[in-house]
Amino acid sequence: METANNPAPRDPERAEAVFKATSGKPLNAREFAALVANISNAASATAKASAAAAGATGSCGRPLILSPVEQGFRLAAAPRPKRPTDIEMDFAVRDIDDQALCTVLDTLFDPGQNLTDLPHAAQQPLAHAARILSKKRNTFEVEIRQQAQETKNYTGNPDHAQNLVTEFKTEKKYVNVINGTYIFDGFKDSSDTVFLLIENTSYAVYADDELLKTVAGMLGSSPQPLKLDCEIEETVLDKPGRKPHISRRLISACIAETTKIGEQFSLIF
């Protein structure tokens, strides 16, 4: 346990967060383990996404360092590795783990932050951490600090934590009508689906019986490959922590007589 005379070891160059309980009742063992693990997983996912976006190489997304303090605990970004290949890694990686830890904790404690501001892979673990902190008996004062950076202080906000949980459960639906010329790529046996070739990839599109018969009739009366002018309804179901689910429905189709010049529309993949 950290005391004034026996401080826990720390690296002042790395970002760290000190959690001190304010509810007077400590977390039970299961909640404590889940809270730390989910914050760590969210920070790791955020670091990896940031590294990929920056085109950086080298180690990132390493597990956090956990150490005790009076009335709480400390989470810190892991020390930088000493392997020669890692020392020579892209400069951008040096602070990615630190930024990821700060970003995740800002989202967890700052009422102005939203769950969907984080990468998809970080949203589910952070929502699980928020579920634990949404209980009023599990409140903390949190200090986020890093050498040469602004120190931030937060007081646990169960309402914000619950808002993050609610946001995670909320599914958004987007419907868009798309017009374009696509190549027919076959039927799916015994189903209500046609395949359209879009940018060299075949996509399944729902079609009712009448449209299926219409497209089938075009096959024998048009040059191959069959090009269709299509109107497609695209529905996107977007829920935090998951990849968007996309479904498509064919509204109308006719043989494309000429190549259209002008604005082109493409589906969301």
C-alpha atoms as a printed R data frame, in Angstrom:
    type eleno elety resid chain resno       x       y       z
1   ATOM     1    CA   MET     A     1   0.000   0.000   0.000
2   ATOM     2    CA   GLU     A     2   1.302   3.440  -0.892
3   ATOM     3    CA   THR     A     3   1.968   5.806   2.024
4   ATOM     4    CA   ALA     A     4   3.756   9.124   2.357
5   ATOM     5    CA   ASN     A     5   6.905   7.256   3.437
6   ATOM     6    CA   ASN     A     6   6.521   4.363   1.029
7   ATOM     7    CA   PRO     A     7   5.215   5.595  -2.324
8   ATOM     8    CA   ALA     A     8   4.405   3.116  -5.063
9   ATOM     9    CA   PRO     A     9   6.919   3.165  -7.932
10  ATOM    10    CA   ARG     A    10   5.853   5.285 -10.891
11  ATOM    11    CA   ASP     A    11   7.158   6.653 -14.161
12  ATOM    12    CA   PRO     A    12   6.372  10.387 -14.271
13  ATOM    13    CA   GLU     A    13   6.769  10.397 -18.044
14  ATOM    14    CA   ARG     A    14   3.802   8.097 -18.519
15  ATOM    15    CA   ALA     A    15   0.157   9.047 -18.159
16  ATOM    16    CA   GLU     A    16  -1.486   7.786 -14.993
17  ATOM    17    CA   ALA     A    17  -4.781   8.025 -13.175
18  ATOM    18    CA   VAL     A    18  -5.199   7.842  -9.410
19  ATOM    19    CA   PHE     A    19  -8.600   6.582  -8.222
20  ATOM    20    CA   LYS     A    20  -9.610   7.348  -4.626
21  ATOM    21    CA   ALA     A    21 -12.899   6.055  -3.278
22  ATOM    22    CA   THR     A    22 -15.332   8.662  -1.967
23  ATOM    23    CA   SER     A    23 -18.301   6.453  -1.140
24  ATOM    24    CA   GLY     A    24 -16.705   5.046   2.001
25  ATOM    25    CA   LYS     A    25 -17.317   1.503   0.777
26  ATOM    26    CA   PRO     A    26 -14.704  -0.259  -1.381
27  ATOM    27    CA   LEU     A    27 -15.547  -2.116  -4.567
28  ATOM    28    CA   ASN     A    28 -16.082  -5.814  -4.126
29  ATOM    29    CA   ALA     A    29 -13.427  -8.031  -5.707
30  ATOM    30    CA   ARG     A    30 -15.465  -8.908  -8.799
31  ATOM    31    CA   GLU     A    31 -16.375  -5.289  -9.547
32  ATOM    32    CA   PHE     A    32 -12.813  -4.122  -8.989
33  ATOM    33    CA   ALA     A    33 -11.398  -6.727 -11.370
34  ATOM    34    CA   ALA     A    34 -14.035  -5.926 -13.997
35  ATOM    35    CA   LEU     A    35 -13.504  -2.161 -13.717
36  ATOM    36    CA   VAL     A    36  -9.726  -2.371 -14.140
37  ATOM    37    CA   ALA     A    37  -9.887  -4.973 -16.914
38  ATOM    38    CA   ASN     A    38 -12.453  -3.052 -18.947
39  ATOM    39    CA   ILE     A    39 -10.634   0.280 -18.633
40  ATOM    40    CA   SER     A    40  -7.441  -1.493 -19.722
41  ATOM    41    CA   ASN     A    41  -9.175  -3.161 -22.680
42  ATOM    42    CA   ALA     A    42 -10.739   0.126 -23.780
43  ATOM    43    CA   ALA     A    43  -7.384   1.922 -23.568
44  ATOM    44    CA   SER     A    44  -5.654  -0.858 -25.506
45  ATOM    45    CA   ALA     A    45  -8.283  -0.771 -28.276
46  ATOM    46    CA   THR     A    46  -8.059   3.023 -28.469
47  ATOM    47    CA   ALA     A    47  -4.259   2.899 -28.713
48  ATOM    48    CA   LYS     A    48  -4.333   0.313 -31.480
49  ATOM    49    CA   ALA     A    49  -6.898   2.307 -33.466
50  ATOM    50    CA   SER     A    50  -4.857   5.494 -33.059
51  ATOM    51    CA   ALA     A    51  -1.686   3.742 -34.201
52  ATOM    52    CA   ALA     A    52  -3.430   2.320 -37.255
53  ATOM    53    CA   ALA     A    53  -4.889   5.720 -38.164
54  ATOM    54    CA   ALA     A    54  -1.467   7.357 -37.850
55  ATOM    55    CA   GLY     A    55   0.251   4.625 -39.833
56  ATOM    56    CA   ALA     A    56   2.572   4.114 -36.880
57  ATOM    57    CA   THR     A    57   4.535   0.952 -36.189
58  ATOM    58    CA   GLY     A    58   5.940  -0.540 -33.022
59  ATOM    59    CA   SER     A    59   4.406  -1.548 -29.703
60  ATOM    60    CA   CYS     A    60   1.214   0.054 -28.514
61  ATOM    61    CA   GLY     A    61  -1.869  -1.024 -26.633
62  ATOM    62    CA   ARG     A    62   0.113  -2.705 -23.852
63  ATOM    63    CA   PRO     A    63  -1.643  -3.623 -20.572
64  ATOM    64    CA   LEU     A    64  -1.863  -0.917 -17.928
65  ATOM    65    CA   ILE     A    65   0.196  -0.979 -14.740
66  ATOM    66    CA   LEU     A    66  -1.927  -1.360 -11.588
67  ATOM    67    CA   SER     A    67  -0.651  -0.338  -8.142
68  ATOM    68    CA   PRO     A    68  -2.357   0.439  -4.808
69  ATOM    69    CA   VAL     A    69  -2.625   3.840  -3.156
70  ATOM    70    CA   GLU     A    70  -4.335   4.883   0.053
71  ATOM    71    CA   GLN     A    71  -8.114   4.504  -0.344
72  ATOM    72    CA   GLY     A    72  -7.779   3.474  -3.969
73  ATOM    73    CA   PHE     A    73  -5.502   2.466  -6.807
74  ATOM    74    CA   ARG     A    74  -3.399   3.822  -9.657
75  ATOM    75    CA   LEU     A    75  -3.567   2.919 -13.354
76  ATOM    76    CA   ALA     A    76  -0.634   3.943 -15.535
77  ATOM    77    CA   ALA     A    77   0.500   3.411 -19.107
78  ATOM    78    CA   ALA     A    78   3.113   0.652 -19.281
79  ATOM    79    CA   PRO     A    79   6.813   1.578 -19.411
80  ATOM    80    CA   ARG     A    80   8.173   1.831 -22.903
81  ATOM    81    CA   PRO     A    81   9.879  -1.410 -23.962
82  ATOM    82    CA   LYS     A    82  13.646  -1.565 -24.203
83  ATOM    83    CA   ARG     A    83  13.994  -3.790 -27.267
84  ATOM    84    CA   PRO     A    84  16.000  -2.092 -30.042
85  ATOM    85    CA   THR     A    85  13.178  -2.565 -32.538
86  ATOM    86    CA   ASP     A    86  10.795  -0.740 -30.208
87  ATOM    87    CA   ILE     A    87  13.229   2.048 -29.372
88  ATOM    88    CA   GLU     A    88  13.419   2.805 -33.077
89  ATOM    89    CA   MET     A    89   9.665   2.688 -33.601
90  ATOM    90    CA   ASP     A    90   7.816   5.564 -35.207
91  ATOM    91    CA   PHE     A    91   7.856   8.695 -33.048
92  ATOM    92    CA   ALA     A    92   4.044   8.815 -33.151
93  ATOM    93    CA   VAL     A    93   3.800   5.641 -31.084
94  ATOM    94    CA   ARG     A    94   5.725   7.075 -28.130
95  ATOM    95    CA   ASP     A    95   2.699   8.805 -26.665
96  ATOM    96    CA   ILE     A    96  -0.155   6.753 -28.122
97  ATOM    97    CA   ASP     A    97  -0.634   4.638 -24.991
98  ATOM    98    CA   ASP     A    98  -0.638   7.769 -22.823
99  ATOM    99    CA   GLN     A    99  -3.178   9.536 -25.008
100 ATOM   100    CA   ALA     A   100  -5.368   6.442 -25.138
101 ATOM   101    CA   LEU     A   101  -5.515   6.136 -21.347
102 ATOM   102    CA   CYS     A   102  -6.395   9.826 -20.985
103 ATOM   103    CA   THR     A   103  -9.010   9.664 -23.750
104 ATOM   104    CA   VAL     A   104 -10.736   6.642 -22.229
105 ATOM   105    CA   LEU     A   105 -10.848   8.173 -18.744
106 ATOM   106    CA   ASP     A   106 -12.046  11.524 -20.092
107 ATOM   107    CA   THR     A   107 -14.917   9.665 -21.753
108 ATOM   108    CA   LEU     A   108 -15.674   7.739 -18.571
109 ATOM   109    CA   PHE     A   109 -15.806  10.785 -16.274
110 ATOM   110    CA   ASP     A   110 -16.434  13.914 -18.392
111 ATOM   111    CA   PRO     A   111 -20.192  14.541 -18.933
112 ATOM   112    CA   GLY     A   112 -19.351  16.319 -22.189
113 ATOM   113    CA   GLN     A   113 -17.959  13.129 -23.768
114 ATOM   114    CA   ASN     A   114 -19.856  10.450 -25.684
115 ATOM   115    CA   LEU     A   115 -19.199   6.731 -25.959
116 ATOM   116    CA   THR     A   116 -19.292   6.873 -29.752
117 ATOM   117    CA   ASP     A   117 -16.300   9.248 -29.780
118 ATOM   118    CA   LEU     A   118 -14.153   6.180 -29.076
119 ATOM   119    CA   PRO     A   119 -13.177   3.510 -31.635
120 ATOM   120    CA   HIS     A   120 -15.756   0.718 -31.995
121 ATOM   121    CA   ALA     A   121 -13.557  -1.838 -30.245
122 ATOM   122    CA   ALA     A   122 -13.245   0.397 -27.170
123 ATOM   123    CA   GLN     A   123 -16.946   1.130 -26.737
124 ATOM   124    CA   GLN     A   124 -18.129  -2.158 -25.267
125 ATOM   125    CA   PRO     A   125 -15.446  -2.485 -22.552
126 ATOM   126    CA   LEU     A   126 -15.893   1.156 -21.552
127 ATOM   127    CA   ALA     A   127 -19.662   0.662 -21.293
128 ATOM   128    CA   HIS     A   128 -19.007  -2.291 -18.971
129 ATOM   129    CA   ALA     A   129 -16.745  -0.072 -16.829
130 ATOM   130    CA   ALA     A   130 -19.416   2.638 -16.802
131 ATOM   131    CA   ARG     A   131 -22.021   0.138 -15.613
132 ATOM   132    CA   ILE     A   132 -19.944  -0.456 -12.480
133 ATOM   133    CA   LEU     A   133 -19.472   3.279 -11.853
134 ATOM   134    CA   SER     A   134 -23.176   3.981 -12.386
135 ATOM   135    CA   LYS     A   135 -23.807   2.515  -8.929
136 ATOM   136    CA   LYS     A   136 -23.771   5.341  -6.393
137 ATOM   137    CA   ARG     A   137 -21.829   3.222  -3.900
138 ATOM   138    CA   ASN     A   138 -18.949   2.982  -6.408
139 ATOM   139    CA   THR     A   139 -17.809   6.611  -6.662
140 ATOM   140    CA   PHE     A   140 -14.268   7.919  -6.983
141 ATOM   141    CA   GLU     A   141 -12.270  11.076  -7.205
142 ATOM   142    CA   VAL     A   142  -9.892  10.662 -10.135
143 ATOM   143    CA   GLU     A   143  -6.729  12.595 -10.921
144 ATOM   144    CA   ILE     A   144  -5.260  12.154 -14.409
145 ATOM   145    CA   ARG     A   145  -1.718  13.399 -14.748
146 ATOM   146    CA   GLN     A   146   1.333  13.241 -16.983
147 ATOM   147    CA   GLN     A   147   4.617  15.101 -16.993
148 ATOM   148    CA   ALA     A   148   4.409  18.413 -18.925
149 ATOM   149    CA   GLN     A   149   0.671  17.874 -19.466
150 ATOM   150    CA   GLU     A   150  -2.412  19.347 -17.845
151 ATOM   151    CA   THR     A   151  -3.563  17.562 -14.697
152 ATOM   152    CA   LYS     A   152  -7.285  16.809 -14.683
153 ATOM   153    CA   ASN     A   153  -9.474  16.108 -11.678
154 ATOM   154    CA   TYR     A   154 -12.848  14.411 -11.860
155 ATOM   155    CA   THR     A   155 -15.449  13.475  -9.279
156 ATOM   156    CA   GLY     A   156 -17.441  10.343 -10.014
157 ATOM   157    CA   ASN     A   157 -20.752  11.062 -11.747
158 ATOM   158    CA   PRO     A   158 -23.142   8.065 -11.641
159 ATOM   159    CA   ASP     A   159 -25.586   9.862 -13.961
160 ATOM   160    CA   HIS     A   160 -22.944  10.284 -16.682
161 ATOM   161    CA   ALA     A   161 -21.879   6.666 -16.241
162 ATOM   162    CA   GLN     A   162 -25.496   5.576 -16.680
163 ATOM   163    CA   ASN     A   163 -25.784   7.766 -19.788
164 ATOM   164    CA   LEU     A   164 -22.830   5.891 -21.295
165 ATOM   165    CA   VAL     A   165 -24.555   2.581 -20.553
166 ATOM   166    CA   THR     A   166 -27.778   3.851 -22.140
167 ATOM   167    CA   GLU     A   167 -25.865   5.105 -25.177
168 ATOM   168    CA   PHE     A   168 -24.311   1.666 -25.588
169 ATOM   169    CA   LYS     A   169 -27.767   0.065 -25.661
170 ATOM   170    CA   THR     A   170 -29.220   2.574 -28.126
171 ATOM   171    CA   GLU     A   171 -29.474   1.458 -31.752
172 ATOM   172    CA   LYS     A   172 -29.683   4.079 -34.494
173 ATOM   173    CA   LYS     A   173 -31.362   3.410 -37.822
174 ATOM   174    CA   TYR     A   174 -30.477   5.184 -41.056
175 ATOM   175    CA   VAL     A   175 -32.395   4.696 -44.313
176 ATOM   176    CA   ASN     A   176 -31.037   5.960 -47.611
177 ATOM   177    CA   VAL     A   177 -32.221   5.546 -51.206
178 ATOM   178    CA   ILE     A   178 -29.396   5.024 -53.682
179 ATOM   179    CA   ASN     A   179 -29.510   5.196 -57.476
180 ATOM   180    CA   GLY     A   180 -26.784   3.673 -59.626
181 ATOM   181    CA   THR     A   181 -25.828   1.363 -62.479
182 ATOM   182    CA   TYR     A   182 -24.641  -2.049 -61.334
183 ATOM   183    CA   ILE     A   183 -23.778  -5.385 -62.947
184 ATOM   184    CA   PHE     A   184 -26.101  -8.327 -62.256
185 ATOM   185    CA   ASP     A   185 -24.102 -11.136 -60.619
186 ATOM   186    CA   GLY     A   186 -26.657 -13.914 -60.181
187 ATOM   187    CA   PHE     A   187 -29.492 -15.166 -58.013
188 ATOM   188    CA   LYS     A   188 -29.303 -16.941 -54.699
189 ATOM   189    CA   ASP     A   189 -30.955 -20.357 -54.982
190 ATOM   190    CA   SER     A   190 -34.434 -20.626 -53.447
191 ATOM   191    CA   SER     A   191 -34.379 -17.167 -51.955
192 ATOM   192    CA   ASP     A   192 -35.523 -13.600 -52.455
193 ATOM   193    CA   THR     A   193 -32.036 -12.280 -53.191
194 ATOM   194    CA   VAL     A   194 -30.169 -11.002 -56.225
195 ATOM   195    CA   PHE     A   195 -26.483 -10.207 -56.328
196 ATOM   196    CA   LEU     A   196 -25.179  -6.965 -57.786
197 ATOM   197    CA   LEU     A   197 -21.526  -6.372 -58.592
198 ATOM   198    CA   ILE     A   198 -20.422  -3.084 -57.109
199 ATOM   199    CA   GLU     A   199 -16.803  -2.008 -57.458
200 ATOM   200    CA   ASN     A   200 -15.756  -5.626 -58.148
201 ATOM   201    CA   THR     A   201 -17.510  -6.982 -55.047
202 ATOM   202    CA   SER     A   202 -20.782  -8.922 -55.118
203 ATOM   203    CA   TYR     A   203 -23.464  -7.720 -52.670
204 ATOM   204    CA   ALA     A   204 -26.752  -9.374 -51.752
205 ATOM   205    CA   VAL     A   205 -29.867  -7.270 -52.342
206 ATOM   206    CA   TYR     A   206 -33.385  -8.307 -51.305
207 ATOM   207    CA   ALA     A   207 -36.000  -8.308 -54.100
208 ATOM   208    CA   ASP     A   208 -39.694  -9.242 -54.102
209 ATOM   209    CA   ASP     A   209 -41.133 -11.879 -56.473
210 ATOM   210    CA   GLU     A   210 -42.156  -9.371 -59.128
211 ATOM   211    CA   LEU     A   211 -38.701  -7.831 -59.322
212 ATOM   212    CA   LEU     A   212 -37.062 -11.271 -59.358
213 ATOM   213    CA   LYS     A   213 -39.172 -12.204 -62.394
214 ATOM   214    CA   THR     A   214 -38.389  -8.869 -64.051
215 ATOM   215    CA   VAL     A   215 -34.647  -9.331 -63.658
216 ATOM   216    CA   ALA     A   216 -34.861 -12.962 -64.820
217 ATOM   217    CA   GLY     A   217 -36.704 -11.832 -67.957
218 ATOM   218    CA   MET     A   218 -33.958  -9.325 -68.761
219 ATOM   219    CA   LEU     A   219 -31.279 -12.020 -68.831
220 ATOM   220    CA   GLY     A   220 -32.399 -13.458 -72.175
221 ATOM   221    CA   SER     A   221 -32.979 -10.143 -73.912
222 ATOM   222    CA   SER     A   222 -29.882  -8.112 -73.155
223 ATOM   223    CA   PRO     A   223 -26.141  -8.285 -73.776
224 ATOM   224    CA   GLN     A   224 -23.943  -9.797 -71.106
225 ATOM   225    CA   PRO     A   225 -22.891  -8.793 -68.574
226 ATOM   226    CA   LEU     A   226 -26.318  -7.450 -67.666
227 ATOM   227    CA   LYS     A   227 -26.094  -3.854 -66.474
228 ATOM   228    CA   LEU     A   228 -29.032  -2.562 -64.475
229 ATOM   229    CA   ASP     A   229 -30.129   0.916 -63.525
230 ATOM   230    CA   CYS     A   230 -31.218   0.327 -59.931
231 ATOM   231    CA   GLU     A   231 -32.975   2.142 -57.145
232 ATOM   232    CA   ILE     A   232 -31.990   0.569 -53.837
233 ATOM   233    CA   GLU     A   233 -33.142   1.240 -50.294
234 ATOM   234    CA   GLU     A   234 -30.249   0.805 -47.891
235 ATOM   235    CA   THR     A   235 -30.871   0.425 -44.143
236 ATOM   236    CA   VAL     A   236 -28.031   0.779 -41.649
237 ATOM   237    CA   LEU     A   237 -28.490  -0.316 -38.027
238 ATOM   238    CA   ASP     A   238 -25.714   1.205 -35.942
239 ATOM   239    CA   LYS     A   239 -25.190   0.194 -32.329
240 ATOM   240    CA   PRO     A   240 -22.135   1.215 -30.272
241 ATOM   241    CA   GLY     A   241 -19.520  -1.472 -29.901
242 ATOM   242    CA   ARG     A   242 -20.618  -3.338 -33.008
243 ATOM   243    CA   LYS     A   243 -20.013  -3.005 -36.703
244 ATOM   244    CA   PRO     A   244 -22.997  -1.438 -38.499
245 ATOM   245    CA   HIS     A   245 -25.461  -3.973 -39.931
246 ATOM   246    CA   ILE     A   246 -26.372  -3.092 -43.510
247 ATOM   247    CA   SER     A   247 -29.329  -4.479 -45.472
248 ATOM   248    CA   ARG     A   248 -30.404  -3.545 -48.993
249 ATOM   249    CA   ARG     A   249 -33.751  -3.804 -50.798
250 ATOM   250    CA   LEU     A   250 -34.246  -3.451 -54.545
251 ATOM   251    CA   ILE     A   251 -36.969  -0.906 -55.292
252 ATOM   252    CA   SER     A   252 -36.739  -0.897 -59.098
253 ATOM   253    CA   ALA     A   253 -34.469  -2.143 -61.868
254 ATOM   254    CA   CYS     A   254 -34.253  -1.719 -65.634
255 ATOM   255    CA   ILE     A   255 -31.675  -2.411 -68.314
256 ATOM   256    CA   ALA     A   256 -29.052   0.304 -68.514
257 ATOM   257    CA   GLU     A   257 -29.120   1.422 -72.160
258 ATOM   258    CA   THR     A   258 -26.263   3.887 -72.041
259 ATOM   259    CA   THR     A   259 -23.395   4.661 -69.738
260 ATOM   260    CA   LYS     A   260 -24.360   7.511 -67.471
261 ATOM   261    CA   ILE     A   261 -21.978  10.409 -67.166
262 ATOM   262    CA   GLY     A   262 -22.098  12.570 -64.097
263 ATOM   263    CA   GLU     A   263 -22.483  11.982 -60.427
264 ATOM   264    CA   GLN     A   264 -22.127   8.338 -59.388
265 ATOM   265    CA   PHE     A   265 -23.565   6.819 -56.270
266 ATOM   266    CA   SER     A   266 -22.014   3.920 -54.400
267 ATOM   267    CA   LEU     A   267 -23.266   1.804 -51.544
268 ATOM   268    CA   ILE     A   268 -21.918   2.033 -48.021
269 ATOM   269    CA   PHE     A   269 -19.845  -1.031 -47.433
